[in-house]
Amino acid sequence: MRADRKKTVHDFIQYLHSEGVIDATKAETFHTIGRTRLLFGVIALRKGYITFEQLQEVLEEKAAANDELLVGELMQRKGYMTGEQIESVLIEQKHDADLPPELLLETGLLPKKTIEDHLEKFYRA
């Protein structure tokens, strides 16, 4: 990685995987979160609207079906989220490709201590 490039949440996910903190499946799910604007999913998780397992299930179904449905639409079809919850998430959704690694602290996808223990090493790497 170039020294002048800002480290992103995706870089941190790769680091956690290389250190054995997360397995390949969880790393791919985290990367999918970023690639598919699934900041929607992160916000929905943080708000307690869905579980990680529900998010992973919807992402896998979306990828397998290759359809144009949005994640929120799939969540609603499966009964995981209401229209009001989806609207609430959409209001908060941001479109930043350079999300900071600290974003993972807000998601609840990994224990806070695990993230904190690895952030300092990650920034030194």
C-alpha positions in Angstrom: 0.0 0.0 0.0 1.3 3.4 -0.9 2.2 5.5 2.2 0.3 8.5 0.9 -3.0 6.6 0.4 -5.5 6.8 3.3 -6.2 3.4 4.8 -9.8 2.4 4.5 -12.2 -0.1 6.1 -11.5 -2.5 3.3 -7.8 -2.4 4.1 -8.5 -3.1 7.7 -10.7 -6.1 6.7 -7.9 -7.5 4.7 -5.5 -7.0 7.6 -7.9 -8.7 10.0 -8.2 -11.7 7.6 -4.4 -11.9 7.1 -4.0 -11.9 10.9 -6.5 -14.7 11.3 -9.0 -12.6 13.3 -11.8 -13.2 10.8 -12.2 -16.1 8.3 -12.6 -15.8 4.6 -16.4 -15.9 4.6 -16.7 -13.1 7.1 -14.0 -11.1 5.3 -15.9 -11.5 2.0 -19.2 -10.5 3.6 -17.5 -7.4 5.1 -16.1 -6.5 1.6 -19.5 -7.1 0.1 -20.9 -4.6 2.5 -18.7 -1.9 1.1 -18.9 -2.9 -2.5 -22.7 -3.0 -2.7 -23.3 0.3 -0.8 -24.3 -2.0 2.0 -23.6 0.8 4.3 -27.3 0.3 4.3 -26.8 -3.0 5.9 -24.3 -1.7 8.4 -26.7 1.1 9.4 -29.6 -1.5 9.7 -27.3 -3.7 11.9 -26.3 -0.8 14.1 -29.9 0.3 14.6 -30.8 -3.3 15.6 -33.2 -3.8 12.7 -31.5 -6.9 11.4 -29.0 -9.5 12.5 -25.6 -10.2 10.8 -27.0 -13.6 9.7 -30.0 -12.0 8.0 -27.7 -9.5 6.2 -25.4 -12.3 5.1 -28.4 -14.4 3.9 -29.8 -11.5 1.8 -26.4 -10.7 0.3 -25.8 -14.3 -0.7 -29.3 -14.5 -2.2 -28.8 -11.2 -4.1 -25.5 -12.4 -5.5 -26.8 -15.8 -6.5 -29.9 -14.3 -8.2 -28.0 -11.5 -10.0 -31.1 -9.4 -9.8 -31.5 -5.7 -9.6 -33.4 -5.6 -6.3 -31.9 -3.4 -3.6 -30.9 -4.9 -0.3 -33.6 -3.0 1.4 -36.3 -4.4 -0.9 -35.0 -7.9 -0.2 -35.0 -7.2 3.5 -38.6 -6.1 3.3 -39.7 -9.0 1.1 -38.3 -11.5 3.6 -40.0 -9.7 6.4 -36.7 -8.6 8.1 -37.4 -4.9 7.9 -40.5 -2.6 7.6 -40.9 0.2 5.2 -40.4 2.7 8.0 -37.1 1.0 9.0 -35.8 1.1 5.4 -36.7 4.8 5.1 -34.8 5.5 8.4 -31.7 3.7 7.1 -31.9 5.5 3.7 -31.9 8.8 5.5 -28.6 8.0 7.2 -27.0 6.2 4.3 -23.7 7.7 3.0 -21.9 7.0 -0.2 -18.2 7.2 0.9 -15.9 4.7 -0.6 -13.1 5.6 1.8 -14.8 4.7 5.0 -12.4 4.7 7.9 -11.5 1.4 9.7 -13.1 2.8 12.8 -16.5 2.3 11.1 -16.3 -1.4 12.2 -16.5 -0.1 15.8 -20.0 1.1 15.1 -21.3 -2.0 13.3 -21.3 -4.5 16.1 -20.0 -7.1 13.6 -16.9 -7.7 15.7 -16.4 -7.2 19.4 -15.2 -3.7 20.2 -12.1 -5.0 22.0 -11.0 -7.1 19.0 -11.2 -4.1 16.7 -9.5 -1.8 19.2 -6.7 -4.3 19.8 -5.9 -4.5 16.1 -6.4 -0.9 15.0 -3.0 0.4 16.4 -1.1 -2.5 14.8 -3.0 -1.9 11.5 -2.0 1.8 11.3 1.6 0.9 12.0 1.7 -1.7 9.3 
